[in-house]
Amino acid sequence: MVSPSAEPGSRWPILVIKPAAEPSRHRVAVWRELRRIGALSLGQGVWAVPDVPVFADGIARAIALTEQAGGQAVTLNASGRGPEDAARFQALFTAARSADWAEFLADCGKFGAELAKEIRIAEFTLAELEEQEQSLERLRRRHRDLTARAVYGAPEAAEAGKRLKECTAACEDHAERVFRALHQAPEGEQ
């Protein structure tokens, strides 16, 4: 996508999306895809991402979804008029990633609180453990996705990595408690 002469961070694919009017589920599907890949909304139906390969598949999916539903999509390659435009775009994009990281950190907090509650009430069942492991896997996938999209970095990324490790350790501790509880002999049988 990036031409060899282009400075990294100075070019952006701009998607101009005009979805089919009805049914609304098609507009929602395109919007979700663009949000999932981390596209920056510049206005109604106008989206931008940095011109790096990590966004190519998501752009293609958004265009395909739009066109399959009878809408129209146009992709333009843009570059700023100068370094200040690149800096402005990077700041907007990084702010959007910071918001994503803040949401991730909140989800880590909820995960930790849920594990603490399970330990407090001694909910040591395999079903509960499986549910917690699925939640942890969702956090891991989200962390991978956010890391891939944070092409300009984000101040919250380091904290998010640390919190994910804490969530992993807490889940492992919970798993140990579950296995100990399941393998204890009932009282009177020792």
JOGI-V105315 format. One record per run of one state. SS is the DSSP state (H for helix, E for strand, C for the rest). FROM is the first residue (numbers start at 1). LEN is the number of residues. If there is no record, write none. Layout:
ss: [SS SS]
from: [FROM FROM]
len: [LEN LEN]
This chain:
ss: [C E C H C E C E C H C E C H C H C H C]
from: [1 11 19 24 38 40 44 46 51 53 69 72 80 83 121 126 150 157 184]
len: [10 8 5 14 2 4 2 5 2 16 3 8 3 38 5 24 7 27 7]
